[in-house]
Each structure stands twice: as C-alpha cells, then as structure tokens.
Amino acid sequence: MTAIKHALQRDIFTPNDERLLSIVNVCKAGKKKKNCFLCATVTTERPVQVKVVKVKKSDKGDFYKRQMAWELRDLTEVDAKDANKENPEFDLHFEKVYRWVASSTAEKNSFISCIWKLNQRYLRKKVEFVNVSPQLLEELPKAEESVPSGESQIVAGGDEDALDDYQELNAREEQDIESMMEVCEYAISNAEAFAEKLSRELQVLDGANIQSIMASEKQVNILMQLLDQALAEVDNIEGKLLSYEEMLQSVKEQMDQISQSNRLIQISNTNNGKLLDEIQFLVNYMDLSKGHIKALQEGDLSSPKGIEACINASEALSQCMNVALKPGHEKLMAVKQQQHLFSELRDAFARRLTNHLNNVFVHQGHDQSSTLSQHTAELTLPKHSPLHRDLLRYAKLMEWLKNTQREKYEGLSRTYVDYMTRLYEREIKDFFEVAKIKMAGTSKDGKGKFATLPRKESALKQETESLHGSSGKLTGSTSSLNKLAVSSSNSRRSQSSSLLDMGNMSASDLDVADRTRFDKIFEQVLSELEPLCLAEQDFISKFFKLQQNPTLAQGENVDDSDGAVHSRPPSEHRHSISEKDMVRMMMNKIFQSIETELNSLIALGDKIDSFNSLYMLVKMSHHVWTAENVDPASYLSTTLGNVLVTVKRNFDKCISGQIRQMEEVKISKKSKVGLLPFVTGFEEFAKLAEAIFRNAERRGDLDKAYIKLIRAVFNNVEKVANESQKTPRDVVMMENFHHIFSTLSSLKISCLEAERKEAKQKYTEHLQSYVINSLGQPLEKLNHFFEGVEARVAQGVREEEVSYQLAFNKQELRKVIKEYPGKEVKKGLDNLYKKVDKHLCEEENLLQVVWHSMQDEFIRQYKHFEGLINRCYPGSGITMEFTIQDMLEYFSSIAQSH
C-alpha cells in the first residue's frame, strides 16, 4: 500500500499541487467488485482545500487515473455501519449517498480517522459521524489547535502521526534557509558538508550566547538592589495608609448615624404624604354633596328640572359607589359608614323612582284610552309619540336602575309590557274591526248595485266573528254590527272569483273599483301598522337601554312558549340572552295580536274575492322588503314575513282553484264551442296580474303561476276539443290557440315566450288541417279520382302509362271533370262558406282568415291536378271546366255576398 501511495502522490496529486494524506482500497457495495481507491488530499496553496478523490486503474492497468472528486465541505455524514464490530462497509453522504466496502477494516478506520481530523482542522461546518468508535474520534493536540489552520501543512506521503507533528515554516524561516543555501552552492549536492557547516556555526552562536550572559551579571546585581529599595518604599507607604484609615474610622461611624436619621425622616415624610393622598382620595371620591342627597330623597320626578337633578344625583351616587377602593379601605369605619349611606340612598331612590314610573304608566294609559273613541270610525291607529316623549325623559334613570337595581328594572319592564299589551290589543282590535267593515262593503254585483245573497244576519255575524280569530266578538255598537251585516249581505257577490267568471264578464262587470278599494284598504292597514311597530321598538330600545350592551346580566327577562315575560332563574344566567332578542320578546308580547288579526283580515279578503290574494301578495312583499332593509331582525320584519307565508299560501290556493275549475268545465253538446271561458278568463287574469305586479318584488311568484295556468289552459283546450261533438276539433283548437297567441303577444310576458310560440304553432297547424279537410267536400269525386292516380304511381306504375288503366283512362277522367262545371264548383264553395261560418265563432273573427286560406289551398290543389293531367295524360287536351281566375271570382263573390 505504501508503494501505491507514493505512486499516486507522484503521478496524480503532485502535478495538481496536492498532498495525499490517507488512502483506502474500496469497491461499491452490492455490485460486481471493481476496485478503486478513495484518497483524502489537501492543496499546498492557501486557502487550503480538502477533497476526497476517487482513483482507479486504467483499463490496460499500467497507470492510475483520477475519476471523481468531492469537496470535504460537501460531506454531510459518515456512516461506519457498526461501532462495536469489525465491518468493512461505510457510507459517505454527499449530494447523494455513496456506499463502499473497504478491503480491510483497518484501512477503513484509518481513512475515517483522517477524515475526522481534517474536518476538525479545516471546516467550520462539522461532519456528522455515525456508528464510529469513539477511539477513532480523538481530539487534536492542544499545541496544534493553537496553530492557525492556514499555517499548518502536512508532509507529503506522511502517515497520521506526521499529520499531527508536522509544523509549517513561516515566511521568515523560509527566506533564511533559501539565503543560506544560495551561499553554499553545494548544499544540495553535498548535504553532509552543508550539515557540518551548520553545526559549526551553531556552536559559535552558543558560545557567543554564554559570553553575553556572563557579561550581564553586574547589571543584574544593580537591578536587584533597585528592587530592594522599591520594596522598602512600599512598606513605608503602607504604614502611612494604615494610620489614615484609623483616623477616618471614627468619621465613618458619625456619618452612618447621620445617614440613618435622615432615612428615618424621609420615610416619615413619605408616609405622611401617602396618608394625605389617601385621605384626599376618599374625600374627593366618596363624598356626595348635600344637593345630590336632597335630589335623591326629595327630588320632583314630574318636572323636567327635577328629573335633570335626579339624573345628575344618580350619576354622582353611582360614581361614589363604584369607586375602586384600595386594599384596606373597606376596613375604615368612615368608609363603611359612607357605603351604608350610599346603599340606603340608592334603595330609597330606586323605590321612589319605581313607584313614580308605575304611576306614570297607569296615568298615561288612562289618558291614552280616553282618546281611542275618535279613531274607531276611521282607519287609523292612535299615535303614541306623546307617551314616548314623556317617558324618554326617564331613559337615563332607567339605565341607572338597570345597572344598580336589576330586579326593580325588570319589574318595571314587565309592568310596561303588560300595560302596553292591553292597550295595543284594544287599539289593534278596534282598528281591524273598522278595516273589516270597510273591506266587507267593497264588493258589488256586475250591475253596480248591491247584490243580496240568501243568508241570514245571524249567519253573517257568526262568519265575521270566526274570521276575527283571537280578537273575539265585535266590540262596536249594535248599530255598527247591523250596518256590517246589511252591507256585507248586500254587497258580496260569490265567495270567490275564477277565470271562468272573468271570462264571462265585461270590464265593467269585474268592477275594478271594488278591488282597487280593497287594495287601498289593505295598503292603509299595513301603512298604519308599520310606523306603529317601528316607533314602539325604537322607544323600547332607547327607554330600556337595550341597544348598548351585547348581553344581559343576571335577572334578564325571557319569554316562554305563551309569550309571557318573566325573570330568568339564577341557574340559567350562564346563558345570557342578547339584547336584540330581549327587544324582540317584548315586542312579541306587546303586539301578540297583530299576526292573528292580519291573518283574519287576509282570510276575509280572500273569502270576499280570491283574486284579492294578488293584491295582498304584492303589498305584503313590498312591506316585508322595506322592513328587512331597515332591520332584518326586527319584530316587524319577522311578523310580516310570517304573514307573507299565509298570503303566498292563499295565492297558490287561488291558482290551484282556477286550474281545478278549468278541469271541471263542461261544454254543451248541442251548441258550438267557440272561445272557451277560461281562455278569455286567462286574458283578463293576465291583464289584471300585470297591472298589479308591475315593479313588484315577488314577480317570480306570478311567473310560476303563469306557467301553471297556461299549461292548464293548453291541456284543457285540447281536452274540450277532443270531447266536442258540435264543433270540429280543429276549429276549437284553432280559435282558442289563436286567442291565446294574440293575448300573449299583446301582453309580452317574458316567462311565457315559449308558450306563445307553441300557441302560434298549434293555431297554424289546426288552421291548415281544418282547411284541407274542409276543401275535400266541394270536389269530392275529383279528389278521389286523383288520389287513385297518385296511388297507382306510388305502386310503381309509370305516369305516362296511368291512362291505360281501366279505371283511370281518359274517358273516366272526362266523366269526372264534366261533373264539376263552374256553377257546381261555385255552389259547393258557397255551401262550404256557410258551413265554415256555422263552425266559427264571431268573437274571434277568423272567418275571412280561414276563407282566404281555403282559397290558397284550392288554388294549390287545382295546380296539382293540372300537373297530374299533363304528366299522366300527355297530349290528351283534357282541362278543367273552370280556371284559376274563375276560382278567384267565386271566392270573392261568395265572401262579398255574405
């Protein structure tokens, strides 16, 4: 191995200015053994670079070549596989892992030890050695650690000991050796002579050094004498310092006493200052003025000045009671007395304030109820703005009561809710009674006069009361009830409207004024309720201070399933209710009758006229949308949303009822059909709906209803057409789908565009079918003859050979043509016109359209017959007895004569 090492140093590394430090013979693990050498090298130039080089023999085996090299700084890990057992395998982790098997464990250990030393000497980033025996990883000698890495060199070809013992020459030593060798030209050729010369010169230098040391003995003795004198001076100075220190000791004790007395004085002053600060703090923050005390005890809660004084006094009392006392203050007798005084003032004022507000609620209630009579005859709700304005003066006192006396605050809120519930229930009940009386008088018969229904007054009273729901019996006078009964019994037409009724009525019969009046009444009801609810909710939020804090503290009010407001038990305080929910619960209790009364009013309107649900859906949707824009979580938004569900349900029921009535239509077998009533009824319904839903928020509901209705109209038109015996099916389909197409074209309803096209297609198809079937009658034999000719051609007979068929020869053709001279044709057409006139209805006015289509179809048949004659009977000279011009005159004269 030594010879290989020298050979590699000489042939590979010396030309590259590198020194070889360690070598190991290896092969790759797991593959066919191809031996190579891993070499640890350093460069001779600075900065020193350390590499691991892979060397292998050439293919011919006569020299070595360098195959691959890695920088040692790129090495991250050395894995020796096993630290306790001999194992020739090891891994080197560069950018990827290289697995090697050494020729012997000793070579592997030597190589790993060299790598470790090079890593310790030259690299800042230390390589991780795994599964390596600790004996191999010994620390470098301290002497070498002190030598800078840039000044260390390793003798080429040296072993591991040489790596540790070798010390690099510095620049001055190198210059001295080079100058000495230049003087001695034989230094290289005769090393022994050069060494002897160096030895003689060294002996001369040693002698000179000894003589120099002997010559300096006298100077050393002088130096020693001077040192002795210096020591004597030091002893003298130390003695003087000791005497000074003894003199200052007594002064130090006096100064310590003075300092201690000053410190005690300073502590006393500090304590006095802190005590004064505490006294001033308690006096400033826990002293309530006599004026505030008098206001809390005797302040006038009915006058604005007295209320303002009570507000200021309550705020001052809260500040005194909520002052942050420091530890120990609560033990002072004066503090305890003040706190007791504050508690008594707080409790006494809270009782006085609660009693006064209860009296205010009762007093305002009596005043308010006395003014209700003036609103009963007109459709308006009393305004509570004066009550709210008077009570809002106490808002800050309510906030103080909420923060200090929670139970009394909750008692006041329950009292207010109970009082307002009774007050609003009376007002809303009377309001809806007036609305129902006005609404029940809106319906008239088709002639504009009151229609009398076969119903007794008692039955009407019972029905009206049942529509009121929770409002109970009528509260008006006996005379007003009799007026309602007479008006309702004289004014109502049928209990529901339908497309059939609308189809059979004229525009005046529909009495649009009645529905418009109903729409105004319903809009006025909603317009009165909306500001009432919003004003009350705004007042509750401001008066009870329920809009500032996100949650309520202990004792908050909740409502149970029956809507009653009560105090939450202490065990449930862990789940506090948001103040928005609190406002909503109070509003639900106060206005608990609104939703019931609205549903009752809606039921009455739907009973008077089912088409009123269209008006109610539009109005209710608009008010819901407006309320949601103001506050989506408000009581008004929630309540109107619930009622809107009922209105939408009635609207859907109305549409379903119209479809059911269409399906139940029966047509007389003895009279012609004409336009079906539900077809014209759909036109009137669509015009009415378009006028109602113009710019409405719930347009989508109407579009869905349109789709259901138009499909029902289509299906039932076909059903009636199939069942018709007097009128041909094509006529029923043609007339009704023409009317549907005209209606949809004029209204331009976007969601029914597909149905409009379908109606036009059905109308065109059945018009063509009716024309073709009707034209076969005036020229029946001629038609049968040419149908036979076409049948022979279809069977494979050539057109020019048809004339040789016995039944279709020229003589038979002449016979058939002679049977239809011009007069007979005109007579047949005249009979056809009369028959078509009997089939068609006057309302749709399609007679001229059908007659013109028959003319076009007749001309087409005439030209077709002429073509068959020319192709099947060439050169025969046979022609029809009449010309196309004759036909045009026949059609024109018949149309003018009728």
LUMDOKE-792638 format. One record per residue (C-alpha): residue in one letter; y negated, x, z. Coordinates in steps of 0.001 Angstrom, whole numbers, padded with zeros to 6 digits, always signed. Example, Ala and Ser with C-alpha at 12.3 -4.5 7.8 and 13.67 -1.06 7.14 Angstrom:
BEGIN
a+004500+012300+007800s+001060+013670+007140
END
This chain:
BEGIN
m+000000+000000+000000t-002356+002964+000674a-001919+004249-002886i-002672+000764-004268k-005717+000586-002050h-007079+003924-003357a-006304+002954-006914l-008163-000359-006589q-011133+001373-004933r-011306+003919-007717d-010693+001700-010745i-012278-001638-009791f-014673-001507-006845t-016355+001924-007105p-017781+001172-010620n-019261-002037-009119d-020797-000248-006070e-018374-001985-003705r-016153-000726-000875l-012713-002111-000254l-012073-002876+003436s-008812-004814+003541i-006085-005849+001129v-003155-008279+001255n-000394-008884-001269v-000086-012690-001844c+001270-015346-004145k+000343-019027-004466a+002238-021406-002179g+004720-023758-003799k+004672-022153-007242k+006542-019519-009121k+005866-016217-007418k+003225-014267-009301n+001987-011560-007009c-001653-010665-006761f-003977-009033-004220l-006755-010540-002098c-009360-007901-001278a-012207-008007+001291t-015151-005972-000021v-018784-005136+000790t-021501-003833-001503t-023078-000417-000977e-026563-001708-001790r-028776-003688+000506p-028712-006516+001273v-025010-006238+001870q-022895-008871+000135v-019383-009631+001375k-016805-011011-001068v-013159-011971-001297v-011804-010759-004655k-008561-011739-006337v-006962-008830-008293k-003793-008906-010351k-001938-006573-012678s-002384-006916-016383d+000354-008419-018482k+001513-004961-019550g+001487-003826-015903d-000293-000477-016492f-003644-001344-014778y-005307-003814-012444k-007940-006331-013419r-010408-008447-011452q-009565-012127-011881m-011783-014148-009440a-014286-013555-006648w-015742-015744-003853e-018759-015114-001663l-017779-014954+002018r-020723-017252+002862d-018971-019979+000816l-015894-019767+003024t-015819-022692+005492e-012409-022418+007149v-009459-020013+007543d-006181-021710+008473a-003384-019375+009654k-000933-022324+009952d+000570-021199+013264a-000965-019138+016075n+002264-018610+018044k+004943-017946+015434e+005018-015454+012610n+004143-017254+009434p+003026-015502+006204e+001227-018632+004918f-002533-019150+005254d-005290-021211+003609l-008817-020277+002571h-011280-023210+002253f-013966-022515-000343e-015235-025322-002597k-011570-026269-002654v-008559-025204-000633y-006523-022179-001772r-003044-021873-000283w-001465-018404-000135v+001769-016758+001050a+001411-013099+002130s+004150-010514+001555s+004265-009951+005328t+002759-011425+008491a+001212-008065+009434e-000748-007895+006195k-001912-011492+006694n-003056-010792+010271s-004838-007591+009237f-006643-009386+006435i-007684-012341+008657s-008916-009934+011357c-011047-008109+008781i-012475-011424+007539w-013355-012368+011118k-015166-009061+011759l-017104-009298+008521n-018079-012851+009407q-019304-011801+012857r-021269-008858+011472y-022916-010194+008327l-023035-014004+008327r-025228-016377+010291k-023061-019363+009406k-019789-018720+011186v-016486-019467+009531e-014066-021718+011420f-010716-020008+012186v-007855-022451+012784n-004377-021657+014167v-005294-017964+014583s-004061-015924+017524p-006889-015071+019993q-005832-011376+019947l-006962-011130+016326l-010407-012547+017104e-011721-009810+019404e-015455-009263+019908l-017102-006319+018211p-018067-003346+020455k-021496-003656+022091a-022643-000445+020521e-022084-001862+017088e-023742-005151+017994s-026962-003251+018703v-026969-001700+015263p-028729-003818+012614s-026401-005193+010050g-028392-003697+007236e-027848-000189+008647s-024087-000332+009013q-021788+000960+006386i-018055+001254+006171v-016345+004325+004764a-014584+003544+001554g-010843+003480+001990g-011162+003389+005849d-008950+001198+007970e-010012-001330+010590d-010916+001395+013179a-013172+003063+010661l-014930-000269+010246d-015755-000262+013975d-016525+003558+014496y-018487+004371+011389q-022292+004603+011777e-024544+004750+008764l-027020+007643+008312n-030647+006811+008440a-033101+007886+005728r-034400+010984+007547e-030899+012288+008179e-030025+011838+004535q-033159+013830+003444d-032406+016677+005857i-028823+017004+004621e-029908+016909+000973s-032617+019632+001513m-030128+021847+003362m-027554+021510+000610e-030158+022393-002030v-030959+025642-000163c-027279+026536-000047e-026093+026296-003607y-022547+026978-002545a-022409+024024-000131i-020218+022050-002430s-018130+024854-003920n-017559+026770-000655a-017541+024323+002209e-016197+026884+004748a-019101+029277+004193f-021517+026399+004454a-019934+025260+007743e-020107+028782+009216k-023799+028979+008335l-024433+025644+010001s-022568+026793+013087r-024668+029983+013399e-027876+028064+013056l-026707+025621+015727q-026043+028474+018164v-029543+029890+017529l-031040+026432+018269d-029054+026111+021534g-030314+029497+022780a-033876+028537+021960n-033481+025312+023930i-032190+027190+027026q-035092+029644+026931s-037578+026769+026626i-036091+025074+029697m-036261+028305+031760a-039899+028904+030763s-040987+025430+032011e-039655+025900+035642k-043077+026905+037020q-044752+023835+035561v-042060+021625+037134n-042790+023104+040582i-046507+022355+040172l-045665+018781+039158m-043551+018311+042309q-046392+019466+044561l-048744+016962+042971l-046245+014184+043575d-046009+015061+047279q-049789+014906+047626a-049828+011475+045931l-047242+010130+048376a-049345+011251+051329e-052388+009374+049943v-050304+006240+049525d-049230+006356+053196n-052887+006655+054275i-053936+003631+052224e-051069+001502+053617g-052238+002227+057167k-055762+001014+056436l-054406-002171+054807l-052385-002975+057919s-055451-002744+060141y-057400-005047+057782e-054606-007582+057861e-054612-007719+061668m-058359-008346+061633l-058052-011211+059174q-055180-012922+061044s-057483-014470+063674v-059884-015718+060947k-056949-017414+059184e-055959-019391+062272q-059503-020686+062682m-059738-021709+059035d-056405-023580+059320q-057729-025603+062253i-060925-026480+060363s-058926-027486+057291q-056640-029745+059314s-059559-031540+060972n-061234-032056+057581r-057998-033525+056185l-057775-036000+059065i-061374-037075+058475q-060685-037552+054772i-057593-039673+055492s-059584-041833+057879n-062315-042379+055296t-059761-043234+052622n-058048-045767+054874n-061344-047375+055780g-062256-047672+052087k-058901-049246+051194l-059190-051668+054101l-062647-052670+052929d-061343-053193+049382e-058530-055419+050660i-060967-057489+052745q-063331-057864+049778f-060367-058818+047528l-059213-061551+049928v-062764-062828+050468n-063552-062873+046747y-060299-064439+045504m-059186-066643+048395d-062475-068276+049346l-063141-071773+047957s-066754-072949+048034k-067781-075982+050056g-068902-077730+046902h-065454-077414+045361i-063819-078638+048566k-066133-081655+048659a-065399-082415+044993l-061662-082311+045616q-061951-084550+048678e-064677-086994+047679g-065480-086400+044016d-066149-089506+041883l-063347-089750+039303s-065013-092621+037427s-068221-090887+036339p-068485-088041+033795k-070313-085762+036259g-067759-086407+038975i-064890-085735+036565e-066523-082460+035455a-066971-081394+039100c-063347-082237+039898i-062184-080253+036856n-064143-077176+037979a-062929-077544+041559s-059287-077943+040495e-059502-074841+038309a-061042-072864+041189l-058315-074123+043526s-055626-073058+041056q-057153-069577+040812c-057166-069241+044609m-053596-070430+044950n-052290-068315+042054v-053973-065043+043073a-051491-062157+043058l-051270-061072+046686k-050263-057536+047501p-047285-056752+049749g-048137-057604+053352h-050997-060025+052626e-048809-063037+053271k-048289-061863+056873l-052015-062053+057697m-052946-065108+059771a-056158-065714+057806v-054218-065688+054532k-051695-068157+055922q-054475-070483+057067q-056163-070359+053676q-052903-071050+051844h-052246-074006+054141l-055751-075329+053474f-055259-074967+049708s-051928-076803+049851e-053466-079721+051731l-056390-079902+049296r-054002-079770+046315d-051733-082529+047661a-054621-084781+048688f-056426-084406+045361a-053182-084942+043415r-052571-088214+045273r-056141-089352+044717l-056026-088433+041019t-052663-090160+040504n-053845-093377+042156h-057060-093380+040162l-055283-092857+036802n-052773-095590+037633n-055706-097929+038282v-057316-096793+035011f-054112-097637+033108v-053955-101115+034652h-057686-101779+034195q-057687-100653+030574g-054597-102732+029963h-056274-105916+031147d-059361-105222+029080q-057297-104461+026017s-055087-107541+026313s-058152-109774+026576t-059225-108731+023072l-055872-109404+021378s-056615-113042+020572q-059220-112110+017969h-056639-110144+015948t-053890-112761+015846a-055313-114756+012952e-055870-111747+010670l-053537-108997+009559t-054988-106152+011614l-053892-104224+014668p-056231-103621+017627k-057691-100135+017828h-057103-098120+020990s-059686-095442+020355p-061907-096589+023289l-058935-096357+025653h-058021-092940+024295r-061628-091745+024509d-061901-092807+028149l-058586-091253+029122l-059151-087950+027317r-061845-087124+029840y-058977-086599+032304a-056969-084302+029980k-057786-081100+031881l-056964-082790+035186m-053617-083884+033696e-052975-080292+032699w-053777-079201+036267l-051464-081903+037611k-048728-080786+035207n-048935-077193+036447t-049227-077982+040173q-047623-081366+040929r-044901-081857+038356e-043419-084956+039937k-046736-086822+040012y-047412-085748+036433e-044071-087177+035356g-044689-090351+037340l-047989-090847+035530s-046341-090238+032145r-043662-092836+032925t-046319-095315+034097y-048333-094787+030923v-045256-095170+028727d-044179-098394+030482y-047664-099880+030260m-048168-098929+026598t-044699-100184+025691r-045536-103700+026915l-049000-103603+025370y-047855-102386+021931e-044870-104721+021958r-047196-107738+022288e-049612-106453+019685i-046946-105481+017160k-045082-108747+017655d-048227-110821+017028f-049135-108586+014079f-045777-109083+012401e-045881-112839+013089v-049100-113054+011087a-047590-110868+008349k-044529-113130+008102i-046664-116274+007986k-048746-114813+005145m-045683-113451+003382a-043759-116726+003583g-046610-118508+001816t-046703-116235-001238s-044010-117887-003409k-044824-120772-005739d-042849-122564-008369g-043231-121969-012062k-045974-124558-012492g-048205-123083-009864k-047601-125979-007457f-045707-125791-004206a-042032-126495-004619t-040219-128443-001907l-036757-127218-001004p-034180-129545+000575r-034455-128019+004026k-035423-129375+007422e-038178-127943+009533s-035785-127018+012343a-033550-125082+009959l-036554-123135+008699k-037632-122360+012245q-034163-121122+013090e-034053-118895+009998t-037517-117478+010658e-036635-116665+014218s-033424-114974+013108l-035442-112780+010739h-037679-111645+013597g-034868-109678+015219s-035828-108333+018641s-039230-109954+018552g-037674-113216+019726k-039270-116581+019187l-042642-117195+017636t-045449-116695+020135g-048079-118585+018189s-049150-122121+018929t-047155-125208+017882s-049605-125920+015134s-049216-122443+013632l-045439-122843+013658n-045704-126204+011896k-048013-124660+009341l-045495-121879+008722a-042662-124385+008319v-044575-126625+005911s-045978-123692+003942s-042647-121983+003665s-040727-125110+002757n-043284-125979+000106s-043787-122518-001311r-040434-120813-001638r-038542-121005-004838s-034925-119834-004967q-033871-117338-002309s-033511-114532-004838s-034733-113627-008302s-032481-112484-011092l-032632-111115-014606l-031299-114482-015808d-034227-116305-014182m-036680-113790-015550g-035220-114196-018999n-035693-117961-018912m-039297-117838-017600s-042562-117145-019280a-045045-114658-017872s-046841-117476-016051d-043564-118737-014595l-042956-115391-012924d-046182-115881-011004v-047124-112227-010829a-049895-113153-008412d-047323-114009-005748r-045620-110647-005988t-048938-108856-006110r-049978-110692-002995f-046719-109738-001281d-047270-106110-002314k-050763-106149-000778i-049446-107682+002454f-046684-105104+002769e-049103-102265+001978q-051538-103598+004576v-048759-103702+007190l-047883-100052+006554s-051532-099030+006374e-052187-100593+009769l-049130-099046+011412e-049700-095523+010126p-053082-094744+011801l-051945-096567+014936c-048889-094291+015366l-050730-091122+014390a-053596-091830+016785e-051231-092569+019669q-049151-089446+019006d-052270-087296+018818f-053527-088804+022085i-050208-088211+023878s-050175-084572+022758k-053724-083966+023943f-053709-086057+027117f-050346-084865+028457k-050828-081305+027105l-047524-081261+025227q-048546-079055+022330q-049199-075689+024011n-046023-074517+025772p-042759-074378+023816t-040614-075743+026646l-040983-077910+029708a-040333-076633+033202q-038383-078403+035915g-038561-082166+036101e-039143-082765+032367n-038593-086269+031045v-035739-087157+028744d-034667-090470+027269d-031171-091804+027360s-029416-093978+024848d-031504-097076+025674g-034790-095152+025210a-035766-095155+028863v-037752-092141+030022h-036638-090607+033306s-036685-087303+035133r-034042-084754+034308p-031842-083740+037271p-032362-080194+038592s-028858-079218+037437e-029906-079754+033834h-033102-077695+033948r-031310-074801+032382h-031508-076568+029016s-035197-077458+028774i-036457-079864+026110s-039078-078775+023627e-042437-080472+023979k-042229-081821+020438d-039038-083612+021429m-040840-084881+024521v-043632-086383+022408r-041052-087937+020096m-039163-089507+023029m-042368-091018+024455m-043280-092393+021032n-039791-093854+020615k-040171-095693+023905i-043721-096926+023266f-043069-098085+019679q-039463-099124+020091s-040166-102485+018423i-041699-101119+015186e-038447-100267+013404t-036858-103613+014357e-039915-105583+013250l-040154-103662+009987n-036506-104328+009206s-037052-108021+009977l-040086-108131+007692i-038149-106371+004939a-035300-108860+005289l-037768-111762+004971g-039378-110249+001876d-036002-109645+000307k-034972-113233+001097i-038108-114645-000488d-037620-112626-003681s-035056-109902-004155f-037395-108142-006605n-039748-107543-003693s-037453-104616-002829l-039029-102757-005780y-042493-103059-004246m-041204-102168-000797l-039320-099102-002068v-042419-097703-003780k-044761-098365-000867m-042354-097174+001800s-041545-093997-000169h-045237-093192-000535h-045907-093621+003171v-042851-091546+004101w-044013-088796+001770t-047525-088913+003273a-046191-088823+006835e-043914-085876+006063n-046822-083910+004634v-048764-084452+007871d-045867-083670+010245p-042224-083779+009098a-041011-084087+012698s-043417-086821+013775y-042289-090185+015096l-043929-091965+012153s-042091-089808+009600t-038744-090343+011319t-039167-094105+011774l-040404-094752+008231g-037566-092590+006948n-035042-094778+008776v-036641-097954+007419l-036696-096432+003929v-032915-096239+004089t-032815-100014+004642v-035241-100627+001773k-033187-098420-000529r-030056-100308+000515n-031739-103634-000357f-032866-102192-003685d-029313-101129-004507k-028042-104545-003406c-030594-106192-005707i-029407-104140-008679s-025760-104851-007858g-026567-108572-007622q-028170-108541-011084i-025106-106829-012530r-022809-109344-010838q-024824-112262-012256m-024552-110746-015734e-020786-110621-015412e-020692-114285-014352v-022713-115580-017347k-021040-118446-019220i-022053-119382-022785s-021742-122910-024187k-019053-123231-026842k-020949-125928-028787s-024310-124202-029213k-025232-120936-030848v-025703-117921-028589g-028980-116343-029669l-030656-113913-027327l-028763-113675-024056p-030855-114475-020957f-030042-111214-019202v-031171-109252-022288t-034643-110777-022177g-034451-110624-018393f-033872-106865-018558e-037001-106549-020705e-039100-108402-018136f-037491-106426-015305a-038218-103119-017025k-041863-104086-017634l-042223-105124-014010a-040489-101995-012714e-042552-099686-014927a-045739-101258-013602i-044541-100931-010008f-043103-097405-010216r-045978-095847-012158n-046635-092445-010488a-044164-093313-007688e-042382-090632-005612r-038984-092345-005882r-038865-092592-009674g-035342-091177-009635d-034021-094292-007855l-035365-096516-010622d-033870-094267-013305k-030442-094570-011696a-030873-098361-011517y-031882-098434-015190i-028678-096640-016156k-026532-099104-014196l-028367-102150-015547i-028419-101091-019193r-024711-100251-019154a-024022-103663-017633v-026192-105288-020334f-024281-103420-023075n-020896-104352-021666n-021736-107999-021117v-023317-108393-024555e-020041-107244-026071k-018116-109498-023689v-020155-112578-024707a-019912-111623-028393n-016123-111456-028150e-015963-114849-026396s-018450-116601-028728q-016947-119349-030922k-020017-120981-032471t-021902-117806-033405p-020201-114869-035227r-019630-111778-033116d-021700-109600-035440v-024701-111928-035091v-024558-111863-031290m-024297-108075-031260m-026932-107587-033960e-029613-109832-032418n-029188-108706-028830f-028953-104986-029571h-031958-105277-031868h-033907-106775-028971i-032676-104061-026598f-033669-101377-029106s-037140-102898-029517t-037587-103135-025736l-036583-099527-025088s-038705-098283-027972s-041821-100034-026691l-041348-099018-023028k-040403-095386-023861i-038245-094886-020767s-037141-091257-020963c-033899-091678-018994l-032744-094405-021445e-033306-092420-024638a-029566-092109-025283e-029096-095869-024722r-031981-096589-027110k-030242-094618-029862e-026950-096304-029060a-028579-099764-029262k-030050-098908-032651q-026667-097687-033893k-024894-100870-032723y-027589-103056-034248t-027312-101263-037618e-023513-101340-037647h-023222-105057-036888l-026027-105932-039314q-024111-104148-042090s-020845-105728-041034y-022350-109220-040971v-023959-108759-044405i-020760-107510-046033n-018586-110267-044562s-021101-112989-045478l-021537-111858-049120g-017840-112281-049812q-018226-116067-049866p-020538-116796-052879l-018370-114750-055332e-015022-115143-053618k-012748-115188-056727l-014652-112405-058420n-014317-110312-055281h-010583-110960-055072f-010139-110036-058782f-011871-106648-058464e-010129-105946-055166g-006852-106308-057090v-008145-103935-059775e-009005-101337-057167a-005584-101816-055602r-003817-101071-058906v-005917-097941-059393a-005089-096860-055854q-001359-097340-056630g-001609-094800-059465v-002411-096926-062496r-004901-095255-064770e-008247-097073-065037e-008062-097447-068853e-004554-098965-068506v-005531-101668-065979s-006386-104059-068859y-002703-104012-069874q-001672-105500-066548l-000822-109167-066995a-002794-110418-064015f-005802-108208-064769n-006129-108289-068558k-009342-109021-070387q-008612-112726-070733e-008200-113154-066977l-011423-111226-066380r-013345-113523-068767k-011990-116583-066925v-013172-115302-063577i-016613-114355-064899k-017099-117779-066548e-016563-119432-063152y-019722-117752-061866p-022635-118557-064112g-026172-118038-062836k-026514-121568-061456e-023330-121296-059417v-024387-117935-058043k-027779-119285-057019k-026149-122326-055437g-023760-120088-053474l-026616-117911-052319d-028611-120943-051236n-025689-122163-049127l-025339-118650-047704y-029028-118631-046696k-028631-121947-044896k-025562-120674-043085v-027284-117442-042031d-030266-119495-040854k-027946-121529-038635h-026369-118382-037166l-029610-116556-036335c-031999-117484-033533e-035722-117985-034005e-036745-115727-031082e-035602-112503-032689n-036848-113428-036242l-034235-111389-038114l-033642-113863-040969q-035764-112033-043559v-034335-108683-042478v-030765-109976-042937w-031628-111700-046230h-033180-108505-047624s-030110-106510-046539m-027888-109086-048314q-029950-108659-051441d-029467-104880-051357e-025747-105285-050679f-025371-107872-053509i-027041-105508-055977r-024745-102724-054811q-021670-104920-055387y-022980-106012-058795k-023373-102395-059907h-019910-101611-058540f-018367-104474-060528e-020167-103351-063690g-018854-099834-063213l-015268-101071-062850i-015644-103151-066045n-016956-100151-068003r-014187-097868-066768c-011217-100249-066829y-012169-102404-069879p-013950-099944-072208g-015239-101388-075499s-014425-104980-074468g-018066-106043-074397i-017453-108113-071279t-020505-108536-068989m-021508-110677-066024e-023122-114102-066677f-026218-113002-064711t-028271-109818-064455i-029823-107882-061580q-033216-109354-062429d-031714-112826-062175m-030361-111952-058736l-033755-110746-057524e-035291-114036-058687y-032528-116020-056942f-033080-114246-053649s-036855-114501-053853s-036949-118180-054762i-034434-119113-052038a-036427-117250-049392q-039696-118943-050514s-038196-122402-050665h-037101-122222-047041
END
